[in-house]
Amino acid sequence: DYGFCLFRFNGQRPDEDVLKSLSRQLGKPCKKQNKFSGIIKQIVPTATGRKNSGDTRDTLGLHVDGTQHKHQPAILIFQYVSEPSHGGDSVFIDTAQALLDIPARIRDKIVMNMSRSDAATFRKHGMEYRGPIFKIIRNNTVACRIRFDEVMAVHPDLKDDYLYLKRVFEDEKYRLSFLPREGDIVVFDNWRLLHSRDEVFGHRVRKHNRMWVEDLKEIYHEEIAIGLGRIFPPALTSAIEKANG
């Protein structure tokens, strides 16, 4: 219902086979993640890791994954392998609730503006994608493609709208924060939820396995409210599709 699920196992090692088994129930894993080839990438933050990525120990800004890909993965699965000495809390923001709290007149105008085909450009790992921030994927399913770091450059006309959403999404009342335990698995909607991570401290290494899932299995499309389409009135989703070009 809220685009997020935590699995907390007892007596189960954080083996990749657990992750693979779970993913088969949901959909098809992506074979590439940015420049990485494979369905599971292990993320290990270091002091010299790449900025604006899970490889750094620094705080990460709110974002969705795969912004520089043409096809943004629908579902993300994180399997936490080891905990850091200090810090490293995982943070999630439900954009659906945040958008619903914005007065409809303002929200609809911002969403429409950000649905244009030249709304933003995303550059990372030598990859680049230009397109809408809010996009119709299929039927009335809307995906949000946004992040608050140097990877994303909005069209100059949309700077005020972008800063408005940044203030809204960063409001503490929308923040779900928790310290993952070894073996925890989280599954969440990458078309609806933003995620980030607090700074990592100490000598103990924080590791997690990451899987991108292209889309949910067809049987789930009517059962799971993936994306943002169901919170928008039909007139707005139609206008988004038209603005997408």
C-alpha positions in Angstrom: 0.0 0.0 0.0 2.9 2.4 0.8 5.5 1.2 -1.7 7.8 -0.3 1.0 8.3 -3.7 2.7 10.9 -4.8 5.3 11.7 -8.5 5.7 13.5 -9.2 9.0 14.7 -12.8 9.2 15.7 -14.9 12.2 18.4 -17.5 11.9 19.0 -16.8 8.2 22.4 -15.8 6.8 22.4 -12.9 4.3 23.2 -15.2 1.3 22.6 -14.0 -2.3 20.3 -17.1 -2.9 17.8 -15.6 -0.5 17.7 -12.4 -2.6 17.4 -14.4 -5.9 14.6 -16.5 -4.5 12.6 -13.4 -3.4 13.1 -11.6 -6.7 11.5 -14.5 -8.6 8.3 -13.8 -6.8 8.3 -10.2 -7.9 9.6 -9.7 -11.4 12.6 -9.8 -13.8 15.9 -8.5 -12.4 17.9 -6.0 -14.6 21.0 -7.5 -16.1 22.9 -4.1 -15.8 23.1 -1.5 -13.1 24.8 1.6 -14.6 28.2 0.3 -15.7 27.9 -2.9 -13.6 27.0 -6.1 -15.4 25.0 -8.7 -13.3 21.8 -8.9 -11.4 23.3 -8.3 -7.9 25.8 -5.6 -7.0 27.4 -5.4 -3.6 27.7 -1.8 -2.3 30.6 -1.1 0.1 31.0 2.6 1.1 34.6 3.8 1.5 36.2 7.2 2.3 37.4 7.5 -1.3 34.2 6.2 -3.0 32.5 7.9 -5.8 30.5 11.0 -4.8 26.7 10.8 -5.2 26.7 7.0 -5.1 26.5 4.2 -2.6 30.3 3.8 -2.8 30.9 6.9 -0.6 30.7 7.0 3.2 29.3 10.5 3.0 25.6 11.3 3.4 23.7 10.6 0.2 21.0 13.0 -1.1 17.4 11.8 -1.7 17.1 10.1 -5.1 15.7 7.3 -7.2 18.0 4.8 -8.9 18.6 4.5 -12.6 17.9 8.1 -13.4 20.5 8.1 -16.3 19.0 5.0 -17.9 16.2 5.3 -20.4 14.2 2.7 -18.5 14.1 3.4 -14.8 13.8 0.2 -12.7 10.4 -0.2 -11.0 11.5 -2.1 -7.9 14.7 -2.0 -5.8 15.7 -4.8 -3.4 18.4 -4.2 -0.8 19.9 -7.0 1.2 22.0 -5.8 4.2 25.0 -8.0 4.7 26.8 -6.2 7.5 26.3 -3.2 9.7 28.6 -0.2 10.2 30.1 0.8 13.6 28.0 4.0 13.6 25.6 5.9 11.3 24.5 4.5 8.0 20.7 4.8 8.7 18.6 4.1 5.6 16.1 6.8 4.8 12.9 6.6 2.6 10.4 9.3 1.5 6.9 8.5 0.2 6.5 11.1 -2.6 2.8 10.1 -2.9 2.0 11.4 0.6 4.1 14.5 0.2 2.4 15.3 -3.1 -1.1 14.7 -1.7 -0.3 17.3 1.0 0.4 20.0 -1.5 -2.7 22.1 -2.5 -4.0 20.5 -5.7 -3.8 23.7 -7.7 -0.1 24.1 -7.0 0.7 20.3 -7.2 -1.0 19.9 -10.6 0.9 22.9 -12.0 4.3 21.6 -10.8 3.6 18.1 -12.0 2.5 19.3 -15.4 5.6 21.6 -15.8 7.9 18.7 -14.8 6.3 16.3 -17.3 7.7 18.1 -20.4 10.1 16.0 -22.4 13.0 18.4 -21.7 12.4 18.8 -18.0 15.8 17.5 -16.8 19.1 15.9 -17.8 20.8 13.2 -15.7 24.5 12.5 -16.1 26.5 9.8 -14.2 29.1 7.1 -15.0 29.5 8.6 -18.5 25.8 7.9 -19.2 23.2 10.6 -20.0 19.4 10.7 -20.1 17.2 13.7 -20.9 13.4 13.5 -20.3 10.5 14.2 -18.0 10.6 14.1 -14.2 7.0 12.7 -14.1 6.4 10.1 -16.8 3.5 7.8 -17.8 4.9 4.2 -17.9 1.7 2.4 -18.8 -2.0 3.0 -18.4 -2.2 5.5 -15.4 1.1 4.4 -13.8 3.3 7.5 -13.2 7.0 7.3 -12.3 8.9 10.0 -10.6 12.5 10.5 -11.8 14.2 13.0 -9.4 17.2 13.4 -7.2 18.8 16.2 -5.2 22.5 16.2 -6.2 24.8 17.2 -9.1 23.7 14.2 -11.2 20.4 16.0 -12.1 20.2 19.4 -13.9 16.7 20.8 -14.4 15.6 23.0 -17.2 16.1 26.7 -16.1 12.3 27.3 -16.4 11.7 24.6 -13.8 14.2 25.7 -11.1 11.5 27.2 -8.8 9.3 24.1 -9.1 12.3 21.9 -8.4 13.3 23.8 -5.3 9.7 23.8 -4.1 9.5 20.0 -4.3 13.0 19.7 -2.6 11.7 21.6 0.4 8.6 19.4 0.6 10.3 16.1 0.1 13.0 16.9 2.7 10.5 17.8 5.4 11.2 15.6 8.4 7.5 14.5 8.7 7.9 12.4 5.5 11.1 10.7 6.6 11.1 7.0 7.4 14.5 6.2 8.9 15.9 3.0 10.4 19.2 1.3 11.0 19.3 -2.0 9.0 20.3 -5.2 10.8 22.4 -7.9 9.2 20.2 -10.0 7.0 17.4 -7.4 6.6 15.9 -7.1 3.1 13.9 -4.1 1.9 11.8 -4.1 -1.2 10.5 -0.7 -2.4 8.9 1.2 -5.3 11.5 3.1 -7.2 8.9 5.0 -9.2 7.3 6.4 -6.0 9.8 6.4 -3.1 13.0 8.4 -2.7 15.8 6.9 -0.7 19.1 8.1 0.9 21.5 7.1 3.5 23.2 8.9 6.5 26.9 9.2 6.8 28.8 6.0 7.7 31.3 6.0 10.6 33.7 3.6 12.3 35.9 0.7 11.3 33.2 -1.9 10.7 32.2 -2.1 7.1 28.7 -1.5 5.9 27.7 -3.8 3.0 24.5 -4.4 1.1 23.5 -6.3 -2.0 21.4 -4.3 -4.5 19.1 -5.7 -7.1 17.1 -3.7 -9.7 13.8 -5.2 -10.9 12.6 -4.0 -14.3 8.9 -4.3 -13.6 6.5 -6.3 -11.5 5.0 -9.5 -12.8 1.9 -8.9 -14.8 -0.3 -10.6 -12.1 0.6 -7.8 -9.7 -0.2 -4.8 -11.9 -3.8 -4.5 -10.6 -3.1 -5.5 -7.0 -0.1 -3.3 -6.2 -0.3 0.5 -6.4 3.1 0.9 -8.0 4.1 4.5 -9.0 2.1 7.6 -8.4 -0.7 7.3 -11.0 -3.4 6.3 -8.6 -3.1 9.4 -6.5 -3.6 11.7 -9.5 -7.0 12.5 -11.0 -7.5 11.0 -14.5 -7.4 14.5 -16.1 -3.9 15.0 -14.7 -2.5 11.7 -15.9 -3.9 12.4 -19.3 -2.2 15.8 -19.3 1.1 14.2 -18.1 1.0 11.7 -21.0 0.4 14.5 -23.5 3.2 16.6 -22.0 5.6 13.6 -22.2 5.3 13.8 -25.9 
